[in-house]
């Protein structure tokens, strides 16, 4: 996965006074984050995804495939 671009879909929704971002395909690996604004939640979940996908790469493992979800936002990250 060295130097690959990977795209994963995330959902963002209000959670009380904050925003919650989730990547369904990587949720079991901890891909849940949040922020005070929608934009902040997007930035935070992207950082979480980069960490998770970098760990897969470092271990030589193939990450799970993306899950397209209604209303999902595609995020493309360069890993490696």
N, CA, C and O of each residue as an XYZ file, in Angstrom:
320
protein
N       0.812     -1.200      0.000
C       0.000      0.000      0.000
C       0.854      1.263      0.000
O       0.338      2.341      0.295
N       2.106      1.170     -0.312
C       3.006      2.303     -0.230
C       2.612      3.393     -1.214
O       2.594      3.163     -2.423
N       2.296      4.586     -0.701
C       1.963      5.715     -1.534
C       0.637      5.593     -2.266
O       0.473      6.168     -3.341
N      -0.300      4.863     -1.711
C      -1.596      4.676     -2.362
C      -2.609      5.711     -1.881
O      -2.563      6.184     -0.745
N      -3.521      6.042     -2.784
C      -4.674      6.854     -2.405
C      -5.828      5.915     -2.111
O      -6.167      5.066     -2.935
N      -6.425      6.060     -0.955
C      -7.565      5.241     -0.559
C      -8.744      6.150     -0.246
O      -8.582      7.206      0.367
N      -9.922      5.734     -0.669
C     -11.134      6.510     -0.421
C     -12.078      5.714      0.466
O     -12.362      4.544      0.213
N     -12.553      6.372      1.502
C     -13.546      5.791      2.404
C     -14.656      6.807      2.619
O     -14.404      8.010      2.678
N     -15.881      6.319      2.736
C     -17.028      7.175      2.979
C     -17.265      7.330      4.483
O     -17.111      6.387      5.259
N     -17.642      8.540      4.860
C     -17.959      8.820      6.255
C     -19.338      9.469      6.334
O     -19.816     10.071      5.372
N     -19.956      9.333      7.484
C     -21.208     10.028      7.748
C     -20.954     11.036      8.857
O     -20.140     10.812      9.752
N     -21.667     12.147      8.775
C     -21.538     13.183      9.804
C     -22.943     13.603     10.206
O     -23.792     13.888      9.362
N     -23.168     13.634     11.503
C     -24.476     14.062     11.992
C     -24.332     14.777     13.319
O     -23.335     14.629     14.026
N     -25.329     15.539     13.632
C     -25.380     16.236     14.913
C     -25.497     15.228     16.039
O     -26.213     14.232     15.935
N     -24.780     15.505     17.114
C     -24.857     14.673     18.313
C     -24.973     15.631     19.496
O     -23.984     15.918     20.171
N     -26.176     16.117     19.738
C     -26.360     17.136     20.777
C     -25.784     18.455     20.309
O     -26.203     18.997     19.286
N     -24.824     18.972     21.059
C     -24.192     20.247     20.723
C     -22.978     20.084     19.812
O     -22.405     21.078     19.364
N     -22.585     18.862     19.538
C     -21.399     18.617     18.716
C     -21.774     17.827     17.466
O     -22.946     17.527     17.235
N     -20.770     17.496     16.669
C     -20.949     16.709     15.458
C     -20.191     15.398     15.609
O     -19.104     15.359     16.186
N     -20.772     14.331     15.086
C     -20.161     13.001     15.168
C     -19.890     12.497     13.752
O     -20.771     12.531     12.893
N     -18.666     12.029     13.517
C     -18.271     11.489     12.219
C     -17.914     10.011     12.391
O     -17.224      9.630     13.337
N     -18.396      9.190     11.460
C     -18.183      7.746     11.523
C     -17.820      7.245     10.128
O     -18.396      7.684      9.132
N     -16.872      6.333     10.066
C     -16.572      5.613      8.831
C     -17.079      4.190      9.029
O     -16.429      3.400      9.713
N     -18.239      3.844      8.438
C     -18.818      2.519      8.669
C     -17.873      1.356      8.349
O     -17.867      0.354      9.065
N     -17.086      1.477      7.297
C     -16.200      0.380      6.898
C     -15.101      0.106      7.922
O     -14.608     -1.017      8.026
N     -14.721      1.136      8.676
C     -13.617      1.004      9.634
C     -14.057      1.257     11.076
O     -13.227      1.440     11.966
N     -15.356      1.265     11.289
C     -15.875      1.540     12.636
C     -15.325      0.556     13.671
O     -14.992      0.951     14.789
N     -15.231     -0.699     13.307
C     -14.706     -1.716     14.216
C     -13.239     -1.524     14.561
O     -12.717     -2.168     15.471
N     -12.574     -0.632     13.828
C     -11.164     -0.324     14.093
C     -11.012      1.025     14.786
O      -9.899      1.528     14.943
N     -12.143      1.612     15.202
C     -12.094      2.872     15.942
C     -12.346      4.115     15.123
O     -12.021      5.215     15.568
N     -12.926      3.974     13.916
C     -13.126      5.130     13.040
C     -14.373      5.917     13.409
O     -15.345      5.973     12.656
N     -14.317      6.524     14.590
C     -15.388      7.386     15.086
C     -14.702      8.612     15.689
O     -13.731      8.484     16.435
N     -15.205      9.783     15.365
C     -14.615     10.999     15.906
C     -15.698     12.063     15.975
O     -16.862     11.799     15.674
N     -15.312     13.245     16.367
C     -16.290     14.317     16.462
C     -15.620     15.664     16.507
O     -14.396     15.778     16.439
N     -16.451     16.693     16.624
C     -15.936     18.043     16.707
C     -17.053     19.001     17.037
O     -18.229     18.637     17.029
N     -16.675     20.224     17.326
C     -17.667     21.243     17.664
C     -18.405     21.738     16.433
O     -19.532     22.222     16.534
N     -17.773     21.620     15.264
C     -18.409     21.995     14.006
C     -18.338     20.805     13.055
O     -17.579     19.860     13.273
N     -19.137     20.869     12.002
C     -19.131     19.810     10.986
C     -17.738     19.700     10.353
O     -17.222     18.600     10.156
N     -17.142     20.843     10.042
C     -15.826     20.862      9.414
C     -14.760     20.262     10.332
O     -13.880     19.529      9.882
N     -14.851     20.581     11.616
C     -13.900     20.040     12.585
C     -14.041     18.526     12.683
O     -13.043     17.810     12.767
N     -15.274     18.041     12.673
C     -15.505     16.594     12.715
C     -14.899     15.911     11.491
O     -14.337     14.821     11.602
N     -15.011     16.552     10.318
C     -14.409     15.997      9.098
C     -12.889     15.920      9.205
O     -12.287     14.911      8.839
N     -12.280     16.976      9.701
C     -10.817     16.999      9.868
C     -10.382     15.904     10.847
O      -9.404     15.200     10.598
N     -11.103     15.762     11.947
C     -10.741     14.759     12.954
C     -10.895     13.338     12.429
O     -10.028     12.500     12.674
N     -11.988     13.045     11.707
C     -12.179     11.684     11.217
C     -11.142     11.364     10.145
O     -10.704     10.219     10.031
N     -10.750     12.353      9.367
C      -9.707     12.104      8.368
C      -8.398     11.721      9.055
O      -7.705     10.812      8.598
N      -8.055     12.399     10.136
C      -6.850     12.056     10.889
C      -6.923     10.649     11.456
O      -5.938      9.911     11.437
N      -8.095     10.280     11.962
C      -8.291      8.931     12.502
C      -8.128      7.894     11.395
O      -7.483      6.865     11.593
N      -8.714      8.168     10.226
C      -8.606      7.222      9.109
C      -7.157      7.052      8.655
O      -6.714      5.939      8.374
N      -6.430      8.157      8.587
C      -5.016      8.066      8.195
C      -4.247      7.187      9.184
O      -3.435      6.359      8.770
N      -4.493      7.358     10.474
C      -3.805      6.529     11.484
C      -4.165      5.051     11.317
O      -3.281      4.195     11.338
N      -5.447      4.749     11.152
C      -5.892      3.359     11.022
C      -5.309      2.738      9.760
O      -4.778      1.628      9.804
N      -5.403      3.443      8.636
C      -4.917      2.892      7.372
C      -3.397      2.780      7.349
O      -2.856      1.865      6.729
N      -2.709      3.691      8.009
C      -1.244      3.606      8.112
C      -0.833      2.380      8.913
O       0.180      1.746      8.616
N      -1.625      2.047      9.931
C      -1.340      0.854     10.723
C      -1.517     -0.409      9.886
O      -0.710     -1.335      9.973
N      -2.568     -0.446      9.080
C      -2.742     -1.578      8.166
C      -1.525     -1.704      7.258
O      -0.993     -2.799      7.075
N      -1.083     -0.576      6.688
C       0.062     -0.574      5.774
C       1.328     -1.043      6.476
O       2.087     -1.841      5.926
N       1.557     -0.551      7.694
C       2.761     -0.921      8.445
C       2.792     -2.410      8.756
O       3.863     -3.009      8.855
N       1.611     -3.005      8.910
C       1.528     -4.440      9.211
C       1.417     -5.296      7.960
O       1.312     -6.519      8.054
N       1.441     -4.669      6.793
C       1.323     -5.412      5.543
C      -0.054     -6.021      5.341
O      -0.201     -6.979      4.582
N      -1.059     -5.480      6.009
C      -2.419     -6.009      5.930
C      -3.258     -5.191      4.953
O      -3.018     -4.001      4.747
N      -4.230     -5.846      4.367
C      -5.156     -5.175      3.463
C      -6.340     -4.651      4.268
O      -6.988     -5.408      4.991
N      -6.624     -3.349      4.143
C      -7.767     -2.802      4.889
C      -9.082     -3.309      4.309
O      -9.132     -3.728      3.153
N     -10.136     -3.272      5.101
C     -11.448     -3.675      4.598
C     -11.877     -2.768      3.448
O     -11.429     -1.625      3.360
N     -12.736     -3.269      2.572
C     -13.229     -2.409      1.485
C     -14.124     -1.303      2.026
O     -14.714     -1.423      3.099
N     -14.209     -0.229      1.259
C     -15.069      0.892      1.620
C     -16.525      0.454      1.579
O     -16.890     -0.467      0.849
N     -17.342      1.121      2.367
C     -18.784      0.918      2.360
C     -19.429      2.233      1.945
O     -19.302      3.239      2.643
N     -20.116      2.225      0.817
C     -20.830      3.414      0.385
C     -22.136      3.491      1.157
O     -22.893      2.522      1.218
N     -22.390      4.637      1.738
C     -23.595      4.808      2.550
C     -24.392      6.002      2.021
O     -23.801      6.966      1.532
N     -25.721      5.952      2.113
C     -26.533      7.088      1.673
C     -26.116      8.363      2.401
O     -26.035      8.379      3.629
N     -25.859      9.404      1.667
C     -25.450     10.669      2.266
C     -24.011     10.691      2.728
O     -23.569     11.666      3.335
N     -23.260      9.612      2.445
C     -21.857      9.537      2.868
C     -20.979     10.505      2.105
O     -21.257     10.851      0.957
N     -19.935     10.927      2.749
C     -18.976     11.862      2.174
C     -17.700     11.079      1.882
O     -17.107     10.522      2.805
N     -17.259     11.019      0.619
C     -16.014     10.314      0.323
C     -14.796     11.136      0.734
O     -14.682     12.312      0.387
N     -13.889     10.505      1.476
C     -12.613     11.129      1.834
C     -11.499     10.306      1.208
O     -11.440      9.089      1.381
N     -10.621     10.975      0.483
C      -9.485     10.291     -0.133
C      -8.228     10.716      0.590
O      -7.940     11.903      0.741
N      -7.477      9.699      1.039
C      -6.249      9.961      1.790
C      -5.080      9.267      1.120
O      -5.236      8.176      0.572
N      -3.910      9.889      1.159
C      -2.698      9.251      0.679
C      -2.033      8.565      1.858
O      -1.737      9.186      2.880
N      -1.809      7.282      1.693
C      -1.208      6.477      2.754
C       0.140      5.959      2.270
O       0.261      5.450      1.155
N       1.130      6.093      3.105
C       2.441      5.529      2.791
C       3.449      6.534      2.357
O       4.590      6.177      2.066
